Amino acid sequence: MTLTIAIANNKGGVKKTTNAAQLSYIFAQRGYKTLLVSMDPQCNIDYSLLGYIEDDEELDDETMQRLQGEFDEFEDEYQLDDEEDNADEEEDEATSLPGEGIPTLYDVIIGINGDQKKKRHIREVIVPVPQQENLYLAKGSIALSDMDLNLSATNGREKILKRALEAIQDEFDIILIDTPPTLGLAPVNAFVAAGSHKNVPGPRTNGVIIAISPQVYSVLGIRTLIGAFVQMRSELEIPLPIFGVICADVKRTKNAKKRMKQVRSFFGKAVFQTTIPQSEKVEEAADTQLPLGKYAPNSPGAKAYAALADEFLTRAGLALRKGE
């Protein structure tokens, strides 16, 4: 059975994307065919794995002209001199609507050119990650930021990703869904995809991982997130189990220890024992599109992520295979 996990928090800066990327690298290295699903319109996971964001979703000519009219109102207050203005001029290029370029999850969730009757199969937007065998990415789109608006009147809009993944989930061992730091339709789709099946006693087979950085604002946001979970469980009638809680970017300070104590007191055994220390190597690895285990194999961060992967696999009832 495919393990499907959404990694979430309504607070940004808690290392959701970093956790998803580094864990997926390790799972793939250990022989598990792993799919990362990029549901965050910021597309940071796309850049982290591919080094670029393949997104042709530009504004159409009519919208650009309307916006330009608004900007023209500022001419009397702010105006570029002729030399600076000319330096910025480039030849006009044809703009494209979302979905006209290279396939992304926009085409799967919303539809090609925003036409909900013309959707791509999710298999069309999945690409292999070149630097790691067994690792694949369902490419995201900046245009997914309009998801709530475009699907506001669509019946079953919270189940679109679930249905798309059901068509290919048997092709992967592990599916990780990277979500935006909101409680909008994108994370709700991820929660439904990962939390529609109730876990039975024993190994956990699906659910949500809450990513936390032990800082005051991150900890304060926990109650909001849990409140949203309770509401979704009731309104959507799904179990939405918590698979675990990851604490990353942990500093060696008294305040961080205090916050960690609060997190463990609130979530109990759901919190993974392994914490990820604050480290520049983690960010550097992401910028070079390399797994931390290859970029800085002896760093505290690399060792911590390897230990976290062991805990994760053990919790899921999967074998602790050796990496390549």
C-alpha positions in Angstrom: 0.0 0.0 0.0 1.3 3.5 -0.9 2.2 5.7 2.0 0.7 9.2 1.3 1.7 12.0 3.6 1.0 15.8 3.5 3.5 18.0 5.2 1.8 21.1 6.6 1.7 24.2 8.8 -0.2 27.4 8.3 2.9 29.3 9.4 5.8 29.9 6.9 9.5 29.4 7.6 9.1 26.1 9.5 11.1 24.0 6.9 8.1 22.2 5.4 9.8 22.2 1.9 13.2 21.4 3.3 11.8 18.4 5.3 10.0 17.1 2.2 13.0 17.4 0.0 15.6 15.9 2.3 13.4 13.0 3.4 12.4 12.2 -0.2 16.0 12.0 -1.2 16.7 9.5 1.6 13.7 7.4 0.8 14.7 7.3 -2.8 18.3 6.4 -2.0 17.0 3.5 0.1 15.1 2.1 -2.9 11.7 3.5 -2.2 10.1 4.9 -5.4 9.1 8.4 -4.1 6.9 11.1 -5.5 6.9 14.7 -4.3 3.8 16.7 -5.1 4.3 20.4 -5.3 1.1 22.0 -4.1 2.7 25.2 -2.8 2.4 28.0 -5.5 5.7 29.3 -4.4 7.2 26.2 -6.1 10.2 26.1 -3.7 10.3 22.3 -3.9 10.5 22.6 -7.7 13.6 24.8 -7.4 15.1 22.7 -4.7 14.9 19.6 -6.8 15.2 20.9 -10.4 17.0 24.2 -10.0 14.3 26.1 -11.8 10.5 26.7 -11.8 9.1 25.5 -15.1 6.0 27.8 -15.2 4.7 29.5 -18.3 1.7 30.9 -16.5 1.9 34.6 -17.4 -0.8 37.3 -17.4 -2.7 37.8 -20.6 -2.5 41.0 -22.6 -5.9 42.4 -21.4 -4.9 42.0 -17.7 -1.4 43.5 -18.4 -3.0 46.5 -20.1 -5.4 47.1 -17.3 -2.6 47.0 -14.7 -0.5 49.2 -16.8 -3.3 51.8 -16.8 -3.2 51.7 -13.0 0.6 52.2 -13.0 0.4 55.1 -15.4 -1.5 57.0 -12.7 1.8 57.3 -10.8 3.6 59.0 -13.6 3.6 62.4 -12.0 5.0 61.1 -8.8 7.5 58.6 -10.0 9.0 58.5 -13.5 12.1 56.8 -14.9 14.5 59.0 -16.8 14.8 58.2 -20.5 18.1 56.4 -20.1 16.8 54.1 -17.4 13.5 53.6 -19.1 15.2 52.6 -22.4 17.5 50.1 -20.6 14.5 48.2 -19.4 12.7 48.0 -22.7 12.7 44.6 -24.3 11.0 43.1 -27.3 7.4 42.1 -26.7 6.9 38.4 -26.3 3.6 36.6 -26.8 2.1 35.9 -23.4 0.4 32.6 -22.6 -2.5 31.6 -20.4 -1.9 29.1 -17.6 -1.7 25.6 -19.1 -0.5 26.6 -22.5 3.2 25.9 -21.7 4.9 22.9 -20.1 2.4 20.7 -18.1 2.1 21.5 -14.4 -0.3 20.7 -11.6 -2.4 23.7 -12.6 -3.6 21.7 -15.6 -4.5 18.7 -13.3 -6.2 20.7 -10.6 -7.8 23.6 -12.4 -7.6 22.7 -16.1 -5.7 23.7 -19.2 -6.2 27.4 -19.8 -8.5 27.4 -16.7 -11.0 25.1 -18.5 -12.1 22.6 -16.0 -13.4 20.3 -18.8 -9.9 20.0 -20.2 -7.6 18.5 -17.5 -4.3 16.6 -17.8 -3.7 13.2 -16.3 -1.3 13.7 -13.4 1.2 11.3 -15.0 1.8 14.1 -17.6 3.2 16.5 -15.1 5.5 14.0 -13.3 9.2 14.2 -14.1 12.2 12.3 -12.7 14.6 14.2 -10.5 17.8 13.9 -12.5 20.3 13.7 -9.6 18.5 11.0 -7.7 17.2 7.6 -9.0 13.7 6.6 -7.7 12.7 10.2 -7.0 10.0 12.0 -9.0 8.3 15.4 -8.9 4.7 16.4 -9.8 5.6 19.9 -11.0 3.9 22.8 -9.3 2.7 26.1 -10.7 2.7 29.7 -9.5 -0.8 30.0 -10.9 -2.1 27.6 -8.2 -2.3 30.7 -6.1 -5.7 31.4 -7.8 -7.0 27.9 -6.9 -9.6 29.1 -4.3 -10.9 31.7 -6.8 -11.0 29.5 -9.8 -12.7 26.5 -8.0 -15.0 28.4 -5.7 -18.2 27.1 -7.4 -16.8 23.6 -8.2 -18.5 20.7 -6.5 -16.1 18.2 -4.9 -13.2 20.8 -5.2 -11.5 19.5 -2.1 -11.1 16.0 -3.6 -9.5 16.9 -6.9 -5.9 16.0 -5.9 -7.1 12.8 -4.2 -8.8 11.6 -7.4 -5.7 12.5 -9.4 -3.3 10.6 -7.1 -5.6 7.5 -6.9 -4.8 7.0 -10.6 -1.1 6.6 -10.0 -0.5 5.8 -6.3 0.2 2.1 -6.9 3.1 3.2 -9.0 4.9 4.7 -6.0 5.9 3.5 -2.5 5.8 6.9 -0.9 4.0 10.1 -1.8 4.9 13.3 0.0 2.8 16.5 -0.6 4.4 19.9 0.0 1.7 22.4 1.0 1.5 26.2 1.2 1.5 28.0 4.6 -2.2 28.7 4.4 -5.5 26.9 5.2 -7.0 27.4 1.7 -8.0 24.9 -0.9 -4.5 23.7 -1.8 -3.7 22.3 1.6 -7.2 21.1 2.1 -6.8 19.0 -1.1 -3.6 17.7 0.3 -5.2 16.8 3.6 -8.1 15.0 1.9 -5.6 13.1 -0.3 -3.5 12.0 2.6 -6.1 11.7 5.4 -9.2 10.0 3.9 -8.3 6.6 5.2 -8.4 5.8 8.9 -5.3 4.2 10.3 -5.7 1.0 12.2 -3.6 -0.2 15.1 -0.1 -0.9 14.0 2.0 0.9 11.3 0.6 4.2 10.2 -0.1 4.3 6.4 -1.2 7.8 5.8 -1.9 11.2 7.3 -0.4 14.7 7.9 3.0 15.6 9.2 3.1 19.0 11.0 6.3 20.8 10.5 7.4 23.1 13.4 10.3 25.4 14.1 10.4 25.9 17.9 9.9 29.7 17.7 7.2 31.6 19.5 5.1 32.5 16.4 5.3 28.9 15.1 4.2 27.5 18.4 1.4 30.0 18.7 0.0 28.9 15.3 -0.4 25.3 16.4 -3.8 25.8 17.9 -5.1 27.5 14.7 -3.9 24.5 12.7 -5.3 21.9 15.0 -8.6 23.8 15.1 -8.7 23.6 11.3 -8.1 19.9 11.4 -11.0 19.3 13.8 -13.3 21.4 11.6 -12.2 19.5 8.4 -12.6 16.1 10.1 -16.2 17.1 10.9 -17.2 18.9 7.7 -15.4 16.7 5.2 -16.0 13.5 7.2 -12.5 12.2 6.9 -10.2 10.8 9.7 -7.3 13.1 8.9 -4.8 11.3 11.2 -1.6 13.0 12.4 1.3 10.9 11.2 3.8 12.9 13.2 5.4 16.2 14.1 8.8 17.3 12.8 10.8 19.9 14.7 13.4 21.5 12.5 15.7 24.6 12.5 16.2 24.0 16.2 18.7 26.3 17.9 20.8 25.4 20.9 19.2 28.1 23.2 17.2 28.1 26.4 14.3 29.5 24.6 14.3 26.8 21.9 14.4 24.2 24.7 11.4 25.9 26.3 9.5 25.8 23.0 10.4 22.2 22.3 9.1 21.3 25.8 5.8 23.0 24.9 5.6 21.1 21.6 6.2 17.7 23.1 3.7 18.5 25.9 1.0 19.3 23.4 1.6 16.6 20.8 3.1 13.9 23.0 4.4 10.8 21.2 3.4 12.2 17.8 6.6 14.3 17.9 9.6 12.5 16.3 12.4 12.1 18.7 14.9 13.3 16.2 15.1 17.1 15.7 16.8 18.9 12.9 19.4 21.4 14.1 19.7 24.9 12.6 22.4 24.6 9.9 23.6 26.7 6.9 24.5 23.4 5.2 20.8 22.6 4.8 20.2 25.8 2.9 23.3 25.5 0.8 22.4 22.0 -0.2 19.0 23.1 -1.4 20.6 25.9 -3.5 22.8 23.3 -5.3 20.0 20.8 -5.9 21.9 18.1 -4.0 20.7 16.0 -1.1 22.3 17.1 2.2 23.7 13.5 2.6 25.8 14.1 -0.5 26.5 17.8 -0.1 27.7 17.6 3.5 27.4 13.9 4.6 29.1 14.4 7.9 27.2 17.5 8.9 24.8 17.3 11.9 21.9 18.1 9.6 22.6 15.1 7.3 22.9 12.8 10.3 19.7 14.1 11.8 17.7 13.7 8.6 19.0 10.1 8.2 17.9 9.4 11.8 14.5 11.1 11.2 14.0 9.0 8.0 14.6 5.8 10.2 11.9 7.0 12.6 9.5 7.8 9.8 9.9 4.4 8.1 9.6 2.6 11.4 6.4 4.4 12.2 5.1 3.5 8.7 6.1 -0.2 9.2 8.5 0.0 6.3 12.0 -1.7 6.2 15.0 0.4 7.1 16.9 -0.3 3.9 20.5 0.8 3.5 21.1 3.7 1.1 23.0 3.5 -2.2 
